[in-house]
Every structure is written in C-alpha cells, then in structure tokens.
Amino acid sequence: MAEKNKILNGSENVLWDLSELFSSHDDPLIPQHLEKCKNVSKLFQDKYKNRVVDLIDSELEMAYREMINFFSKMVQISQFANLLLSSKTSDNNAKQLVSRVEEAFSEVSNNTVFFDLELAKLSDEKFELFQVSSSLQDHLYRISRTRDMEKYQLSEDEEKTLNLKNITGKSAFKRLFGELSSSFEFEFAENGEIKQYTGAQLRSLRYHHDKDIRARAMKTFFAKYEENKIVFTSIFNSILKDYNISKKLRSYKTPISIRNMVNDLNDDVISMVVDVTTASYPLVHRYYKLKKKLLGLDTLKLADIYAPLQETNEKFSWNESKELVLDAFESFDGEFYKYAKLMFDQNRIDAPSRKNKRGGAFCSSSTPDLNPYILLNFNGKIRDVATMAHELGHAIHAMYSNKQHILNYHPILPLAETASVFSEMILTDQLLNKYDDDNQFKISLISSKLEDIFSTSHRQNMFTRFEIEAHNRIEKNLLSSEDFCEIYQNELENMFGDSVEYQPEYRWEWSAIPHMINVPFYVYSYNFANLIVMALYQQFLEEKDIFIPKFKQFLSMGGSAKPTTIIGIMGQDINKREFWQKGVIYIESLIDKLEIMVNNTGNE
C-alpha cells in the first residue's frame, strides 16, 4: 500500500549497480575470497608474529603491502553485504551474508591483531630510522599513531576475545536497532485518507505546509519508539555500557576520549568546539523567534521548526535536483563536476524512499580503486537536493583521496564531513544566484540554510552533550527510559530556550538516532566539520581560484596525516578559539541578512 500511494518524483528507478563488487548475495566468488582472506591472514600471522619490531624498513613495507591486499578484499565484501542490507533491511539473504562477513572479518582481525600490538612497542631509535626511510613514507603516520595507541591496548588474547564477543555483543545490538527501526510502518491520515508510511516518509512531513500534519506526523513517529521503549532502552544501555567498559579496560580519561583518540584530536579541542557551539545557542533562539513571525504563528512548536516558509512548498523532481547540483559543482570547479557526474553515469546511487530501506542517506567508500556508492531517500524537498549535494561531496572527497592506500584512504570522521558540507554551501550560493530576483525564495533559502546549520552544528552538539551526560551516568547505574528522556529534554531546552513550545513526544527522540548506537560520539564530527567549512568557505570567497588547489590537496590527504597538519594546508589552526568563532560569526551574519530581507519585504 505504501508504494501504491507514493508520489512519483523521478527517482523511482534510480538504483545502484553493485555488479562491480559482486553479482549477488550468492556469488561464488564471495565464499572463495572470504576463505582466501582467512588463509592468507593466517599465513601473515605465521610469517610475522613475534618479529615485527625486528623488521627492517623494506620488510615492514612488504608486510603492509600484504596486509593491504587481503584487507582490501575483505572491505569490498563487507561493503557489498552492507549495501545489500541497507537497500532491503528485511532480506534474510543479506542478513546472513552480513553475519558471515562479520565472522570472517573477526577471524582475519584476530589473525592480524598481533601486528599493531607488536609495532606499538617499536623503540624510539628504530622509529627515527624509519622516518628517513623512502619505502615507509606512506606508512609513517600510521606507525606513529600505532605507537600513540600503545597505552590503550590490551593483550593479544584479550583483543582477540573482544573481537569475537563483539559479534554477539555490540554488533548484534546495532543490527537489532537497524532491523527494528527500519521495519516500522506508520499509519497516517492525510487529506482524509489513511496511508502507510516508512519512517523516512513520515519524517519528511516535518516540512509540510500544514502545521496539524507536521505535529501529528511527529507524534505518530515518536509514539512507535515509545511503544518499543523496553527494546530501545535496553539497546542504548548495552551499547553505552560496553563503551564504558572499554573506557575502563583501556584506561581512557573519559568516554568521549575514545573517539577523540581515534580521531587524533585533543580532548581540549573538542571541549572547545562544544563550548563555543553551546555559547551560541542564543542565535538559535533568535532565529526561531524570527521564524515564528515569518510563519505568522502565535506559538512555534518543535514540530514547526522545519516548516516551509512558502505556501507552495516547492518540490523538485529528480532530474531538476540533479541539474541544480551538477550546475553548482561546475560553477565551483570542473573537476568537482566531473567526479559528481560520474556517480550518476555509473549508476552508483540508490535514490528512492521505499519500505524496508534504511532511512537517511550515506556515501559508502571501501577501497581507493573503486568509486563510492550513495544511498538517498529522495522525496523532492529542497533538503533532499541539499542531501544529494552533501553525499556527492563525500564521493568527491573519496575520489580525491584515492591516491592513498587503504590504510590512509579514509579521513577521520570530523574531516570526512568537510567536502560534504562545503558542497552544500556551493549549492546554496548557486540557488541564491539563480533566484536572485525572488526575494521570498531567497528568504526561504537562507532560512533553510540556517536550519541546516543549526541541524548540523547545534543539534549535533545537543546530541553530543546528551551522549556525554548519558555515558557519564551509566558508569554508576543503568539508565531507565525516563532517565534518557530527562537528559534529552534538558538538552532540547538548552538549545531552543523559550523560542519554541515543547511537545512531550519529543522526549523520545534520542531513541531514534542511529549514530549514537552505531558509532558513539560520531555526531560531533558534523559540528566540527560544519564550523571548519564555514571558516573555509569565507576563505574561498576571499581567495577564489587560489583556494581551490589547496582545497584539493586538503581532500587528497585522506587520513594520511594528523588532522592539524591536514587543516594546516589551508592555513588554519584548530587549537585557537577564534578559529571556531569564525563559524559563529558567519551564522550571525546570515541572521542579520535575513532580518534585513524580512524587514524590506514587510515595507514593500
């Protein structure tokens, strides 16, 4: 019934072609490759175990090359399995394949866990020799990071045990969260007709012009999560407790320190980002008080924060959206345009929103020799156009970093969001120029951009603060559903202040946020990247053509150097508070511009 009632937008047949990876879930090459990877990784263990610190530079380089070969194939198989499952989460064949791959990955990881444990004990003298070795230049950062992580590592047997236990531990809870939430169907009445909605389709009604539909849609959405509170509370408790146990076992200072260390970012820098963003919450209050005026509402509810400003509630077809986004990339740089167009030409995008498809959007890149894949849930909203640009930005980033080997290919999470958010800003400027004579559309567009910023920075900051508090509390006791709701409600009120009216169902929003389950503390990456990009975009506006080669070099670095070094290519220093303040100043300038436009419109 959901498909029958679906409004066509041109994305229905835009499906990815995964044949470059494998032909199907039962492709005979998959078990062959899995078995070969397990065998080769065992041979790797036999060859190098208990002698890593004695290897000379050429031998260590050869060891890395061997590891890259079998890990690359494992990553490609894992990507294929997870892409299958994300496009049809109820498919038992895909579920079984993901399970088999996870088991094989665990075995391969256990066969190689010794390598970094031994390498971490490399002497300072040996490391100094490696630093001047021409054969190890592409591996120096990884070697350095391995040595940095030494104090957080457990014994080889303990690491192996954790890898195996994860299959039925946190990995199982993550799968349960994904399978349960993606299986939800929602009955919702619109225009006198009851329809079946997926979660993504129902959430898209937050942008509906009818405030009653917006409110009822979100109440219906969160009610499903409240109905399943026992399961979601158990999942959150299990994942958070597992993370807390890891913190204790590995002697990290705080739970968020685990993510910071993985990202090679100082705790103080992340605290600074959180503090600067929190201090700018009054800008959120200021904007939403203005939006209440623009909407002509006596009260602005949380369900109204994404309400469209134009009664037409303009929709974009798939082809219109594609053209807008590609034009935006072409206006910035021809190579950006070429890389983005490849994603369409090579059928690397799965676009339509449908039942049992994972919600949201993502870009999946596996190995440097393969172009990425993008999953969207396209419904024709202006934000869907922005999401298209965002995910294509990720793909472009991956294509620039493909000169790196797989161990350096993926940037840390906070830097992984830079090209994507930058691409959204390119699109915004393109649209402002395209609709320059339409003041009402420009008001709507700037409002939409501010809401994207608040969603990407302040909302993610709110999530981060929620995670910090929940992780801190769980060290003493498991949390009840009410505990999670109380923490979340407090953070909602911190962010929005008195600019909105709070509905009780929003207290359950925490239970619908997958990032907190899949990658704890992932969410600060969005805020980190957003504030960086606003500073970089200002730099682009000032430097124009001089900026682009530096930005391409920045993207091409992948994860091959310290974040401070990579950002330093752009001449920026993330250790200074004034750098992060530049993003806040940019946000304030947009609100100032919007207020002037609104006042001018009112005087016409």
ZAMARGU-4260 file (C-alpha; in steps of 0.2 Angstrom, whole numbers, plus 5000, padded with zeros to 4 digits):
<rodrens>
0) 5000/5000/5000 | 5015/5012/5004 | 5021/5010/4986 | 5004/5012/4979 | 5001/5029/4987
5) 5018/5035/4984 | 5020/5052/4974 | 5032/5049/4959 | 5047/5061/4958 | 5058/5053/4945
10) 5069/5044/4957 | 5059/5028/4957 | 5071/5019/4945 | 5087/5027/4951 | 5095/5011/4958
15) 5114/5007/4961 | 5123/4994/4951 | 5133/4984/4963 | 5140/4972/4950 | 5157/4980/4951
20) 5158/4972/4968 | 5149/4956/4966 | 5134/4949/4956 | 5123/4944/4970 | 5122/4938/4988
25) 5126/4920/4982 | 5140/4925/4970 | 5153/4910/4972 | 5167/4922/4972 | 5162/4928/4990
30) 5165/4912/4999 | 5181/4910/4989 | 5188/4927/4994 | 5182/4925/5012 | 5191/4909/5013
35) 5207/4915/5004 | 5207/4931/5016 | 5206/4920/5031 | 5220/4908/5025 | 5231/4922/5019
40) 5229/4932/5036 | 5234/4916/5045 | 5250/4914/5034 | 5253/4933/5038 | 5252/4929/5056
45) 5264/4914/5054 | 5276/4924/5045 | 5277/4940/5055 | 5272/4936/5073 | 5285/4939/5087
50) 5296/4948/5074 | 5288/4964/5070 | 5300/4975/5080 | 5315/4967/5072 | 5309/4970/5054
55) 5320/4982/5043 | 5311/4995/5033 | 5309/4985/5017 | 5302/4970/5026 | 5289/4981/5036
60) 5284/4989/5019 | 5281/4972/5012 | 5271/4967/5027 | 5260/4982/5025 | 5258/4978/5007
65) 5252/4960/5011 | 5240/4967/5024 | 5233/4979/5012 | 5229/4966/4999 | 5219/4955/5010
70) 5211/4968/5020 | 5205/4977/5004 | 5196/4962/4998 | 5188/4960/5015 | 5182/4978/5015
75) 5175/4976/4997 | 5165/4961/5003 | 5159/4969/5018 | 5154/4985/5008 | 5144/4974/4996
80) 5135/4965/5010 | 5130/4980/5020 | 5124/4989/5004 | 5113/4975/5000 | 5106/4975/5018
85) 5104/4994/5018 | 5094/4994/5002 | 5082/4980/5009 | 5084/4978/5028 | 5072/4963/5028
90) 5081/4952/5016 | 5087/4937/5025 | 5100/4933/5012 | 5108/4950/5015 | 5107/4947/5034
95) 5115/4930/5033 | 5129/4937/5021 | 5132/4952/5033 | 5134/4939/5048 | 5146/4928/5038
100) 5156/4943/5033 | 5157/4949/5051 | 5163/4932/5057 | 5176/4931/5043 | 5182/4949/5047
105) 5183/4944/5065 | 5194/4929/5061 | 5205/4940/5050 | 5206/4953/5063 | 5211/4941/5076
110) 5225/4934/5064 | 5232/4951/5062 | 5229/4959/5080 | 5247/4955/5085 | 5254/4966/5071
115) 5249/4983/5079 | 5252/4977/5097 | 5270/4972/5092 | 5273/4988/5081 | 5267/4999/5096
120) 5282/4993/5106 | 5294/4999/5092 | 5309/5008/5100 | 5312/5027/5098 | 5328/5023/5089
125) 5320/5011/5076 | 5306/5024/5073 | 5319/5038/5070 | 5327/5026/5057 | 5310/5023/5049
130) 5306/5041/5047 | 5320/5044/5035 | 5316/5028/5025 | 5310/5031/5007 | 5300/5014/5007
135) 5290/5019/5023 | 5285/5037/5019 | 5267/5032/5016 | 5266/5022/5032 | 5274/5034/5044
140) 5258/5042/5051 | 5250/5025/5054 | 5266/5019/5063 | 5266/5035/5074 | 5248/5033/5078
145) 5250/5014/5082 | 5264/5019/5095 | 5252/5033/5102 | 5239/5020/5105 | 5250/5008/5114
150) 5245/5013/5131 | 5227/5009/5127 | 5229/4992/5120 | 5226/4976/5129 | 5235/4959/5127
155) 5233/4950/5111 | 5222/4936/5119 | 5211/4950/5126 | 5210/4959/5110 | 5205/4943/5101
160) 5192/4939/5114 | 5184/4956/5112 | 5184/4954/5093 | 5174/4938/5094 | 5162/4943/5108
165) 5158/4959/5098 | 5149/4948/5085 | 5135/4943/5098 | 5138/4959/5109 | 5138/4977/5102
170) 5137/4972/5084 | 5121/4962/5087 | 5113/4976/5096 | 5117/4988/5082 | 5109/4976/5070
175) 5094/4974/5081 | 5092/4993/5081 | 5093/4994/5062 | 5082/4980/5059 | 5069/4985/5071
180) 5068/5004/5067 | 5068/5001/5048 | 5054/4988/5049 | 5042/5001/5057 | 5027/5006/5046
185) 5016/5020/5051 | 4998/5023/5048 | 4994/5041/5045 | 4979/5050/5039 | 4982/5064/5026
190) 4968/5073/5016 | 4955/5061/5024 | 4965/5045/5018 | 4975/5033/5029 | 4991/5029/5021
195) 5006/5018/5025 | 5022/5027/5028 | 5040/5022/5031 | 5050/5032/5044 | 5059/5042/5031
200) 5042/5047/5023 | 5034/5051/5039 | 5049/5062/5045 | 5048/5071/5028 | 5031/5078/5033
205) 5041/5089/5046 | 5042/5100/5030 | 5023/5100/5026 | 5014/5117/5025 | 5000/5111/5036
210) 5005/5113/5055 | 4992/5100/5060 | 5000/5087/5048 | 5018/5091/5055 | 5013/5089/5073
215) 5003/5073/5070 | 5017/5066/5059 | 5030/5068/5073 | 5018/5062/5087 | 5015/5046/5076
220) 5033/5044/5073 | 5039/5045/5091 | 5024/5035/5098 | 5031/5020/5089 | 5048/5022/5098
225) 5039/5025/5114 | 5029/5009/5112 | 5046/5000/5109 | 5054/5008/5124 | 5059/4992/5133
230) 5069/4987/5117 | 5077/5004/5113 | 5082/5007/5132 | 5090/4990/5133 | 5100/4993/5116
235) 5106/5010/5122 | 5111/5004/5139 | 5120/4989/5132 | 5130/5000/5119 | 5134/5013/5132
240) 5139/5001/5145 | 5150/4992/5133 | 5158/5008/5128 | 5161/5012/5146 | 5168/4995/5150
245) 5181/4999/5135 | 5185/5015/5143 | 5189/5007/5160 | 5199/4992/5152 | 5209/5003/5141
250) 5211/5017/5154 | 5204/5032/5144 | 5201/5048/5153 | 5183/5049/5148 | 5171/5040/5136
255) 5172/5054/5123 | 5191/5052/5124 | 5190/5035/5115 | 5183/5044/5100 | 5195/5059/5101
260) 5210/5047/5102 | 5203/5038/5086 | 5201/5054/5078 | 5218/5060/5084 | 5211/5076/5091
265) 5214/5083/5108 | 5201/5082/5122 | 5203/5101/5124 | 5199/5105/5106 | 5183/5095/5106
270) 5178/5103/5123 | 5181/5120/5115 | 5170/5116/5100 | 5156/5110/5112 | 5158/5126/5122
275) 5159/5138/5108 | 5143/5130/5100 | 5134/5129/5116 | 5138/5148/5120 | 5130/5152/5103
280) 5113/5144/5107 | 5105/5162/5108 | 5107/5163/5089 | 5095/5148/5088 | 5083/5156/5099
285) 5084/5172/5089 | 5081/5164/5073 | 5066/5153/5078 | 5058/5169/5086 | 5060/5177/5069
290) 5053/5161/5060 | 5038/5161/5071 | 5035/5179/5064 | 5038/5173/5046 | 5025/5159/5048
295) 5013/5170/5057 | 5011/5158/5071 | 5006/5163/5089 | 5016/5148/5095 | 5030/5139/5087
300) 5031/5121/5091 | 5046/5109/5090 | 5036/5101/5076 | 5036/5118/5066 | 5055/5121/5066
305) 5057/5114/5048 | 5040/5121/5042 | 5042/5129/5024 | 5040/5147/5023 | 5032/5147/5006
310) 5014/5140/5004 | 5019/5132/4988 | 5030/5121/4997 | 5041/5119/4981 | 5045/5102/4976
315) 5060/5097/4964 | 5060/5082/4953 | 5075/5070/4952 | 5081/5077/4936 | 5079/5095/4942
320) 5088/5091/4958 | 5102/5083/4948 | 5104/5098/4936 | 5104/5110/4951 | 5118/5101/4960
325) 5129/5097/4945 | 5127/5116/4939 | 5133/5121/4957 | 5148/5109/4956 | 5153/5116/4938
330) 5152/5134/4945 | 5165/5129/4958 | 5177/5118/4948 | 5176/5107/4933 | 5184/5093/4941
335) 5172/5093/4955 | 5158/5092/4942 | 5166/5078/4933 | 5168/5067/4949 | 5150/5071/4954
340) 5143/5067/4936 | 5152/5050/4937 | 5141/5045/4951 | 5126/5047/4941 | 5133/5040/4925
345) 5140/5024/4933 | 5123/5020/4942 | 5131/5022/4959 | 5116/5030/4968 | 5101/5021/4976
350) 5088/5036/4977 | 5070/5031/4980 | 5062/5030/4998 | 5054/5013/5000 | 5048/5001/5013
355) 5062/4991/5022 | 5076/5003/5015 | 5087/5010/5028 | 5082/5028/5032 | 5093/5044/5030
360) 5107/5045/5017 | 5125/5040/5017 | 5140/5038/5005 | 5150/5022/5006 | 5168/5021/5000
365) 5178/5005/5003 | 5194/5004/4994 | 5204/5018/4983 | 5202/5008/4967 | 5183/5008/4967
370) 5172/5023/4966 | 5159/5026/4981 | 5141/5022/4982 | 5127/5033/4988 | 5111/5029/4997
375) 5097/5043/4997 | 5079/5043/5002 | 5074/5056/4989 | 5056/5064/4992 | 5059/5080/4981
380) 5061/5093/4995 | 5074/5107/4995 | 5083/5097/5009 | 5083/5082/4998 | 5093/5092/4985
385) 5105/5098/4998 | 5107/5080/5004 | 5111/5075/4986 | 5125/5088/4986 | 5131/5083/5003
390) 5133/5065/4999 | 5141/5069/4982 | 5153/5079/4992 | 5158/5064/5001 | 5160/5054/4985
395) 5171/5068/4978 | 5182/5068/4994 | 5184/5049/4991 | 5189/5051/4973 | 5202/5064/4978
400) 5209/5053/4992 | 5210/5038/4981 | 5229/5040/4978 | 5231/5034/4996 | 5232/5016/5000
405) 5218/5009/5010 | 5226/5011/5027 | 5227/5030/5024 | 5212/5032/5012 | 5198/5036/5024
410) 5199/5053/5033 | 5195/5054/5052 | 5176/5057/5054 | 5177/5076/5058 | 5187/5079/5042
415) 5176/5067/5032 | 5162/5079/5033 | 5171/5094/5026 | 5169/5091/5007 | 5150/5086/5010
420) 5146/5102/5020 | 5156/5113/5008 | 5146/5106/4994 | 5130/5111/5002 | 5137/5129/5003
425) 5141/5129/4985 | 5123/5124/4981 | 5116/5137/4992 | 5126/5151/4983 | 5121/5143/4966
430) 5102/5144/4971 | 5104/5162/4978 | 5111/5167/4961 | 5098/5158/4951 | 5083/5165/4961
435) 5091/5182/4964 | 5075/5192/4959 | 5064/5181/4970 | 5066/5189/4987 | 5053/5177/4995
440) 5063/5162/4989 | 5079/5169/4995 | 5071/5172/5012 | 5066/5154/5012 | 5083/5148/5006
445) 5093/5157/5019 | 5081/5151/5032 | 5083/5133/5025 | 5102/5136/5026 | 5101/5142/5044
450) 5091/5127/5049 | 5103/5116/5040 | 5117/5124/5050 | 5108/5123/5066 | 5104/5104/5062
455) 5122/5101/5058 | 5130/5110/5071 | 5119/5115/5086 | 5108/5099/5085 | 5123/5088/5084
460) 5131/5097/5098 | 5115/5094/5108 | 5117/5076/5104 | 5135/5076/5109 | 5130/5084/5126
465) 5116/5071/5128 | 5129/5057/5125 | 5142/5064/5137 | 5129/5065/5151 | 5122/5048/5147
470) 5139/5040/5146 | 5144/5048/5162 | 5129/5042/5172 | 5129/5025/5166 | 5146/5022/5174
475) 5136/5021/5190 | 5120/5014/5185 | 5110/5008/5170 | 5098/5021/5164 | 5079/5020/5163
480) 5069/5026/5149 | 5064/5041/5160 | 5082/5044/5163 | 5086/5045/5145 | 5070/5056/5142
485) 5075/5068/5156 | 5093/5071/5149 | 5086/5073/5132 | 5073/5086/5137 | 5086/5096/5146
490) 5097/5097/5131 | 5082/5102/5120 | 5078/5116/5132 | 5096/5122/5132 | 5096/5123/5113
495) 5079/5131/5109 | 5076/5141/5125 | 5060/5150/5125 | 5059/5151/5106 | 5048/5135/5104
500) 5034/5125/5113 | 5039/5108/5118 | 5028/5093/5115 | 5030/5078/5126 | 5033/5065/5112
505) 5050/5074/5108 | 5057/5067/5124 | 5059/5050/5115 | 5069/5057/5100 | 5085/5050/5107
510) 5079/5033/5104 | 5078/5036/5085 | 5096/5042/5082 | 5106/5028/5075 | 5123/5037/5076
515) 5123/5036/5095 | 5122/5017/5093 | 5132/5013/5078 | 5147/5025/5082 | 5146/5033/5099
520) 5151/5051/5099 | 5151/5051/5080 | 5139/5066/5080 | 5152/5079/5085 | 5160/5076/5068
525) 5146/5086/5060 | 5148/5101/5071 | 5167/5100/5070 | 5166/5100/5051 | 5152/5112/5049
530) 5162/5126/5059 | 5178/5122/5049 | 5169/5123/5032 | 5161/5140/5037 | 5178/5146/5040
535) 5185/5138/5024 | 5170/5145/5014 | 5174/5163/5019 | 5192/5159/5014 | 5186/5153/4997
540) 5176/5169/4995 | 5191/5179/4999 | 5204/5169/4989 | 5193/5162/4974 | 5205/5152/4962
545) 5219/5152/4974 | 5209/5142/4986 | 5204/5128/4975 | 5221/5119/4973 | 5224/5120/4992
550) 5207/5113/4995 | 5210/5098/4983 | 5227/5095/4991 | 5217/5095/5008 | 5205/5082/5002
555) 5218/5071/4993 | 5227/5069/5010 | 5213/5057/5016 | 5219/5051/5033 | 5237/5051/5029
560) 5242/5064/5042 | 5237/5072/5058 | 5221/5082/5057 | 5231/5098/5062 | 5243/5095/5048
565) 5229/5092/5035 | 5219/5108/5041 | 5236/5117/5041 | 5237/5115/5022 | 5223/5128/5022
570) 5232/5140/5034 | 5220/5137/5049 | 5224/5132/5067 | 5210/5122/5076 | 5219/5125/5093
575) 5213/5143/5093 | 5196/5148/5100 | 5195/5162/5087 | 5195/5150/5073 | 5179/5141/5079
580) 5172/5158/5082 | 5173/5162/5064 | 5159/5150/5061 | 5148/5158/5074 | 5151/5175/5066
585) 5146/5168/5049 | 5130/5161/5057 | 5126/5178/5064 | 5129/5187/5048 | 5116/5176/5039
590) 5103/5180/5053 | 5107/5199/5051 | 5105/5197/5032 | 5088/5188/5034 | 5081/5201/5046
595) 5085/5215/5033 | 5077/5205/5019 | 5062/5201/5030 | 5060/5220/5035 | 5062/5225/5017
600) 5049/5213/5012 | 5037/5220/5025 | 5039/5238/5019 | 5036/5233/5001
</rodrens>
